[in-house]
Amino acid sequence: MAELPTHVAHALRRLPAPACAYLYDTQALRRRAETFRAALPANTLFLYAVKANGHPRVVDTLATVCDGLEVASGGELHLAVNAGARRIAFGGPAKTDTELAAAVAAGAQLNVESAHELRRLAGLGLHADICIRVNRAGSGLTGSHTMTGTPTPFGVDETQLPALLADIPAGLRVTGFHLHAVSNNLDGTAHAAFLTDAITWSLGTAHKHGVHLRTVNAGGGFGVDYLSTAAIDLTPLSKVTVPDGIELLLEPGRYLTADAGWYTAEVLDLKTTHGRTFAVLRGGTHHFRLPAAWGYSHPFTVLPVDDWDRPYPRPTVHDTDIDAVGELCTPRDVLTRGQHVPQLRAGDRLVFARAGAYGWDISHHEFLRHDPPDFVIL
C-alpha cells in the first residue's frame, strides 16, 4: 500500500490511547473529485453516491465539488438537502410512499425501479420527470457486485420495458434511463465501452418508444484495488462521445472517497495460538466490515508508538506474519490474515488505508456495544 501521508500519521499519533478512529481528509476528497471531472467527456455530469460514505462532513465537501448527490434512502435525501446539493438523484428498489413524496418535493430525479412504483407515484398524485432503471441483458463489465444481466431486485427486466413504456401514468414523463451495472470495476477501457453502449442503447430505445431522451444515467462502479495502490484508469472515458442534447450522468462513490479515509486501531494484545500469531485490536469488523464482507485481507501500515509506561513487559513480535483481529467475540472478526511485520508491539497502531468508502457505513456497529471509533476530519 502507499506510504502513510505525513499529515495523516501526525493526526493519528495525537489520538489518546487506546486509539480507534476513522480519519477523513477533505482536501483528498476535493482532489479526487477534480481528477474525476478532468477525465470526463463533454456533456457529462457526476453525482457523488452518498451510500459510499455518509459522514456529514464528507457529504458537505463533495456537494460543493460534484454536480450533485445520488441517494438511496430518506436519510440520505435529508443529508443531500442539508448539504445544499445542486442536483439530487434518488434510486433504490424499496422506496416508501413518504420517500417518494419527499424526493419529488426536493426536486430530486427519481430513478424508478418497477411498474408498480410508477403506479404508486401516480396514486400519490405526484408529478415528475423520471428515469427508468433497466436491468439489461448484459454490460460487458466485471466487478465485485453485478447489478444487471442476472436476476437481481434492481430495475425493470429489459424484456418488460416495452409494456411499461406503453403505459406511463398521467403526470409522469420518462426523460431517460438508469443503467448502473456493476460495483468496483477496474477496467477503464471496458467502462468506456459500456458508456458508449449505454448511450447507443438509450438513443435507440427512446426512438423506438417515443421517449424524449434527455438523460442517460450510467451509474457508478469506478473501482479501486484494495490489495494494491491500483485504481481504474479513467483516461479512456474522455473518448466517449455524448451527443449534444443528451446528458450523461455518472454516480461515483468508492472512487471519490476510498483514498480519502483511513481506519486505525491500537494493538491491545499479541498472542500465538496453534501456530498463528494474532494482533488483537481495539476495533474490528463492527467498525470496518468490508474485508470480512468481501473475504479479503486488507493491508495495513504499522504506526509505531514508542511510549510504554506499564510496569510489566511489552508484548512484542519480530519478523513474523500476523492476523489482525478485532475485539468481538467471534472468530470472524478478522481484518487481515498473514501480513508480515518486521516488528509489532502492544500499543502500536495499525492503519488501514483506502477505508473511506463502505467502511463505517456498512458495519454492524451495535454488536457487543463497544464504544464507536473517533472521527477525525482534516
C-alpha positions as CSV (number, residue, x, y, z in Angstrom):
1,M,0.0,0.0,0.0
2,A,1.0,3.6,-0.4
3,E,3.1,5.2,2.4
4,L,1.1,6.8,5.1
5,P,0.9,10.6,4.4
6,T,2.8,12.7,7.0
7,H,-0.2,14.8,8.0
8,V,-2.3,11.7,8.5
9,A,0.3,10.0,10.6
10,H,0.7,13.2,12.7
11,A,-3.1,13.4,13.3
12,L,-3.3,9.7,14.2
13,R,-0.4,9.9,16.6
14,R,-2.3,12.6,18.6
15,L,-5.2,10.3,19.4
16,P,-5.5,9.2,23.0
17,A,-4.8,5.6,23.9
18,P,-6.3,3.1,23.2
19,A,-6.7,4.7,19.8
20,C,-9.5,3.7,17.5
21,A,-10.6,6.2,14.8
22,Y,-11.6,7.0,11.2
23,L,-9.8,9.9,9.6
24,Y,-11.3,11.6,6.6
25,D,-9.2,14.2,4.6
26,T,-11.5,16.8,2.9
27,Q,-8.6,18.0,0.7
28,A,-8.1,14.5,-0.6
29,L,-11.8,14.4,-1.4
30,R,-11.6,17.6,-3.4
31,R,-8.5,16.4,-5.3
32,R,-10.2,13.1,-6.2
33,A,-13.3,14.9,-7.5
34,E,-11.1,17.2,-9.6
35,T,-9.3,14.1,-11.0
36,F,-12.6,12.5,-11.9
37,R,-14.1,15.6,-13.5
38,A,-10.9,16.1,-15.6
39,A,-11.4,12.7,-17.2
40,L,-15.0,13.1,-18.3
41,P,-16.2,13.7,-21.8
42,A,-18.3,16.7,-22.8
43,N,-21.9,16.7,-21.8
44,T,-21.2,14.6,-18.7
45,L,-22.1,15.4,-15.1
46,F,-21.3,13.4,-11.9
47,L,-23.2,12.9,-8.7
48,Y,-21.5,11.5,-5.5
49,A,-23.1,8.3,-4.4
50,V,-23.7,9.0,-0.7
51,K,-24.0,5.3,0.2
52,A,-20.2,5.1,0.0
53,N,-19.7,7.4,3.0
54,G,-22.5,9.4,4.5
55,H,-20.5,11.3,7.1
56,P,-22.0,14.8,7.0
57,R,-18.5,16.4,6.5
58,V,-17.8,14.1,3.6
59,V,-21.2,14.8,2.0
60,D,-20.9,18.5,2.6
61,T,-17.5,18.6,1.0
62,L,-18.4,16.6,-2.1
63,A,-21.7,18.5,-2.5
64,T,-19.5,21.6,-3.3
65,V,-17.2,20.0,-5.9
66,C,-19.5,17.5,-7.6
67,D,-22.5,18.3,-9.8
68,G,-24.9,16.8,-7.2
69,L,-25.5,13.8,-4.9
70,E,-27.1,10.4,-5.5
71,V,-29.1,9.0,-2.7
72,A,-31.0,5.8,-1.9
73,S,-33.0,6.5,1.2
74,G,-34.9,9.2,3.0
75,G,-32.0,9.6,5.4
76,E,-29.6,10.2,2.6
77,L,-32.0,12.5,0.9
78,H,-32.1,14.6,4.1
79,L,-28.3,14.7,4.1
80,A,-28.3,15.8,0.5
81,V,-30.8,18.6,1.1
82,N,-29.0,19.8,4.1
83,A,-25.7,19.8,2.1
84,G,-27.3,22.1,-0.5
85,A,-26.8,19.7,-3.3
86,R,-27.3,21.4,-6.7
87,R,-28.9,18.2,-8.0
88,I,-30.2,15.0,-6.4
89,A,-30.9,11.6,-7.9
90,F,-32.9,9.1,-5.8
91,G,-32.7,5.4,-6.6
92,G,-33.3,2.1,-4.9
93,P,-35.8,-0.7,-5.2
94,A,-37.8,-0.2,-2.0
95,K,-38.8,3.5,-1.8
96,T,-41.6,4.2,0.7
97,D,-44.5,6.5,-0.1
98,T,-43.0,9.0,2.3
99,E,-39.7,8.8,0.5
100,L,-41.2,9.2,-2.9
101,A,-43.2,12.3,-1.9
102,A,-40.1,13.8,-0.2
103,A,-37.9,13.2,-3.2
104,V,-40.4,14.9,-5.5
105,A,-40.8,17.8,-3.1
106,A,-37.0,18.2,-3.0
107,G,-36.8,18.3,-6.8
108,A,-34.9,15.1,-7.0
109,Q,-34.7,13.0,-10.1
110,L,-36.4,9.7,-9.4
111,N,-34.8,6.5,-10.9
112,V,-38.0,4.3,-11.0
113,E,-37.5,0.6,-10.4
114,S,-40.8,-1.0,-11.5
115,A,-44.2,-0.6,-13.0
116,H,-45.7,-0.8,-9.5
117,E,-43.5,2.1,-8.4
118,L,-44.9,4.1,-11.3
119,R,-48.5,3.3,-10.2
120,R,-47.6,4.3,-6.6
121,L,-46.3,7.6,-7.8
122,A,-49.5,8.3,-9.8
123,G,-51.6,7.1,-6.8
124,L,-49.9,9.7,-4.6
125,G,-50.8,12.4,-7.1
126,L,-47.2,13.1,-7.8
127,H,-45.9,14.8,-11.0
128,A,-42.3,14.3,-12.0
129,D,-39.8,13.7,-14.8
130,I,-38.3,10.3,-14.2
131,C,-35.7,7.9,-15.4
132,I,-36.5,4.2,-15.7
133,R,-33.9,1.8,-14.2
134,V,-33.4,-1.1,-16.6
135,N,-31.8,-4.5,-15.9
136,R,-30.3,-5.1,-19.3
137,A,-29.2,-8.4,-20.7
138,G,-25.5,-7.7,-20.1
139,S,-23.0,-4.9,-19.6
140,G,-19.6,-6.3,-20.6
141,L,-18.2,-5.2,-17.2
142,T,-16.8,-7.2,-14.3
143,G,-16.7,-6.1,-10.6
144,S,-17.4,-7.0,-7.1
145,H,-21.1,-6.9,-7.5
146,T,-23.2,-7.4,-10.7
147,M,-26.4,-5.5,-10.9
148,T,-27.7,-6.3,-14.4
149,G,-27.7,-9.2,-16.8
150,T,-28.6,-11.5,-13.9
151,P,-31.6,-11.9,-11.5
152,T,-31.4,-9.0,-9.1
153,P,-34.1,-6.8,-7.5
154,F,-32.8,-3.8,-9.4
155,G,-34.7,-2.2,-12.2
156,V,-37.1,-3.4,-14.9
157,D,-36.2,-6.5,-16.9
158,E,-35.3,-5.3,-20.3
159,T,-37.9,-7.7,-21.9
160,Q,-40.6,-6.0,-19.8
161,L,-39.6,-2.4,-20.7
162,P,-41.9,-2.0,-23.8
163,A,-45.0,-2.8,-21.9
164,L,-44.0,-0.4,-19.1
165,L,-43.2,2.4,-21.5
166,A,-46.6,1.9,-23.3
167,D,-48.5,2.6,-20.0
168,I,-46.9,5.6,-18.3
169,P,-49.4,7.1,-15.9
170,A,-50.5,10.7,-16.4
171,G,-48.3,13.3,-14.6
172,L,-45.1,11.2,-15.1
173,R,-42.8,11.8,-18.0
174,V,-39.9,9.5,-18.9
175,T,-36.8,11.5,-19.8
176,G,-34.1,8.9,-19.5
177,F,-32.8,5.6,-18.4
178,H,-30.7,4.4,-15.4
179,L,-28.3,1.6,-16.4
180,H,-26.0,1.1,-13.4
181,A,-24.4,-2.3,-14.0
182,V,-21.6,-3.2,-11.5
183,S,-19.6,-2.1,-8.5
184,N,-15.8,-1.8,-8.3
185,N,-14.8,-2.3,-11.9
186,L,-11.1,-1.8,-12.5
187,D,-11.0,-1.9,-16.4
188,G,-11.2,1.7,-17.7
189,T,-11.3,0.6,-21.4
190,A,-14.3,-1.7,-20.7
191,H,-16.0,1.0,-18.7
192,A,-15.7,3.5,-21.6
193,A,-17.1,0.8,-24.0
194,F,-20.0,0.3,-21.5
195,L,-20.8,4.0,-21.5
196,T,-20.8,4.2,-25.3
197,D,-23.1,1.2,-25.4
198,A,-25.4,2.7,-22.8
199,I,-25.8,5.9,-24.8
200,T,-26.4,3.9,-28.1
201,W,-28.9,1.6,-26.4
202,S,-30.7,4.6,-24.8
203,L,-30.9,6.5,-28.0
204,G,-32.3,3.5,-29.9
205,T,-34.8,2.6,-27.2
206,A,-36.0,6.1,-26.8
207,H,-36.6,6.5,-30.5
208,K,-38.4,3.2,-30.7
209,H,-40.8,4.0,-27.9
210,G,-41.3,7.7,-28.4
211,V,-39.3,8.9,-25.3
212,H,-37.8,12.4,-25.5
213,L,-34.4,11.4,-24.2
214,R,-32.5,13.9,-22.1
215,T,-30.6,11.7,-19.6
216,V,-28.5,8.6,-19.7
217,N,-27.5,7.7,-16.2
218,A,-24.8,5.0,-16.3
219,G,-24.4,4.8,-12.5
220,G,-21.1,4.2,-10.8
221,G,-18.8,1.2,-10.5
222,F,-15.4,3.0,-10.7
223,G,-13.2,0.8,-8.7
224,V,-10.1,0.6,-6.6
225,D,-7.9,-2.4,-5.8
226,Y,-7.8,-3.0,-2.0
227,L,-4.7,-5.2,-2.3
228,S,-2.5,-2.6,-4.0
229,T,-2.4,1.1,-4.9
230,A,-4.1,0.5,-8.3
231,A,-7.4,2.0,-9.3
232,I,-9.4,2.2,-12.5
233,D,-7.7,4.1,-15.3
234,L,-10.2,6.9,-16.2
235,T,-8.3,8.0,-19.3
236,P,-10.4,6.1,-21.8
237,L,-13.6,7.9,-20.6
238,S,-12.6,11.1,-22.4
239,K,-13.0,9.3,-25.7
240,V,-16.7,8.6,-25.2
241,T,-19.0,10.7,-27.4
242,V,-22.1,12.1,-25.7
243,P,-24.4,13.7,-28.3
244,D,-25.5,17.3,-27.8
245,G,-28.9,17.5,-26.2
246,I,-28.1,14.4,-24.0
247,E,-26.5,14.5,-20.6
248,L,-24.5,11.5,-19.4
249,L,-24.8,11.1,-15.6
250,L,-22.3,9.2,-13.6
251,E,-22.5,8.3,-9.9
252,P,-19.1,7.5,-8.4
253,G,-18.9,6.7,-4.7
254,R,-15.9,4.5,-3.9
255,Y,-13.6,6.1,-6.3
256,L,-14.1,9.5,-4.7
257,T,-13.9,8.5,-1.0
258,A,-11.8,5.4,-0.6
259,D,-8.4,7.1,-0.7
260,A,-9.6,9.9,1.5
261,G,-10.1,7.7,4.5
262,W,-8.0,5.7,7.0
263,Y,-9.1,3.5,9.8
264,T,-6.7,3.0,12.8
265,A,-6.9,0.6,15.7
266,E,-4.5,0.1,18.6
267,V,-2.9,-3.3,19.3
268,L,-4.2,-4.3,22.7
269,D,-2.6,-7.8,22.8
270,L,-0.3,-10.1,20.8
271,K,-0.7,-13.8,21.2
272,T,0.2,-17.0,19.4
273,T,-2.2,-20.0,19.4
274,H,-1.9,-23.2,17.3
275,G,0.9,-21.7,15.3
276,R,-0.7,-18.4,14.3
277,T,0.1,-15.0,15.8
278,F,-2.7,-12.6,16.4
279,A,-2.7,-8.8,16.9
280,V,-5.9,-8.1,18.9
281,L,-7.2,-4.6,18.2
282,R,-9.3,-2.0,19.9
283,G,-11.6,-2.1,16.9
284,G,-12.6,-4.6,14.2
285,T,-15.2,-5.6,11.7
286,H,-18.0,-3.8,13.6
287,H,-16.3,-0.6,12.5
288,F,-14.7,-1.7,9.2
289,R,-16.7,-4.6,7.8
290,L,-15.6,-4.5,4.2
291,P,-12.7,-7.1,4.5
292,A,-14.9,-9.6,6.2
293,A,-17.8,-8.9,3.8
294,W,-15.7,-9.4,0.7
295,G,-13.4,-12.1,2.1
296,Y,-10.0,-10.5,1.6
297,S,-7.2,-9.3,3.8
298,H,-6.9,-5.5,4.0
299,P,-3.3,-4.3,4.0
300,F,-2.2,-2.1,6.9
301,T,0.7,0.1,7.9
302,V,2.2,-0.1,11.4
303,L,2.3,3.3,13.2
304,P,4.9,2.8,15.9
305,V,4.2,4.2,19.4
306,D,7.4,4.1,21.4
307,D,5.9,5.2,24.8
308,W,5.4,2.3,27.2
309,D,4.7,3.3,30.9
310,R,3.4,-0.1,32.1
311,P,5.3,-1.9,35.0
312,Y,5.3,-5.2,33.0
313,P,7.0,-6.4,29.8
314,R,5.6,-5.1,26.5
315,P,4.3,-7.9,24.2
316,T,6.4,-7.8,21.0
317,V,6.8,-9.9,17.9
318,H,9.6,-9.8,15.3
319,D,9.8,-10.8,11.7
320,T,6.6,-12.8,11.6
321,D,3.2,-13.0,9.9
322,I,0.3,-11.8,11.9
323,D,-3.5,-11.9,11.7
324,A,-5.1,-8.6,12.7
325,V,-8.3,-9.4,14.6
326,G,-10.9,-7.3,16.4
327,E,-12.5,-7.1,19.9
328,L,-15.6,-9.0,19.0
329,C,-16.4,-12.4,20.5
330,T,-16.4,-14.2,17.1
331,P,-13.6,-15.8,15.1
332,R,-14.8,-14.0,12.0
333,D,-13.8,-10.6,13.4
334,V,-10.7,-10.5,11.1
335,L,-9.4,-7.6,9.1
336,T,-6.2,-9.2,7.8
337,R,-4.6,-12.6,7.7
338,G,-1.0,-13.4,7.3
339,Q,0.6,-9.9,6.8
340,H,4.3,-9.9,7.6
341,V,5.6,-7.4,10.1
342,P,9.3,-6.7,10.9
343,Q,8.2,-5.7,14.4
344,L,4.9,-5.1,16.2
345,R,4.2,-4.2,19.8
346,A,1.2,-3.8,22.0
347,G,0.4,-0.1,22.0
348,D,1.4,0.3,18.3
349,R,-1.3,1.3,15.9
350,L,-2.4,-0.4,12.7
351,V,-3.6,1.9,10.0
352,F,-5.8,0.6,7.2
353,A,-5.7,2.9,4.1
354,R,-8.5,3.0,1.5
355,A,-11.0,2.9,4.3
356,G,-13.0,6.0,3.2
357,A,-15.7,4.0,1.3
358,Y,-18.1,1.3,2.6
359,G,-16.3,1.2,5.9
360,W,-18.2,2.5,8.9
361,D,-21.3,2.9,6.8
362,I,-21.8,-0.8,6.2
363,S,-20.7,-2.1,9.6
364,H,-22.7,-3.7,12.4
365,H,-22.0,-1.0,15.0
366,E,-24.1,-2.3,17.8
367,F,-22.8,-5.8,18.1
368,L,-21.4,-6.1,21.6
369,R,-22.0,-2.4,22.2
370,H,-18.3,-1.4,22.1
371,D,-17.6,2.3,22.0
372,P,-17.6,3.7,18.5
373,P,-14.4,5.0,16.9
374,D,-13.5,8.6,17.0
375,F,-13.9,10.6,13.7
376,V,-11.1,12.9,12.8
377,I,-11.8,15.4,9.9
378,L,-8.9,17.2,8.3
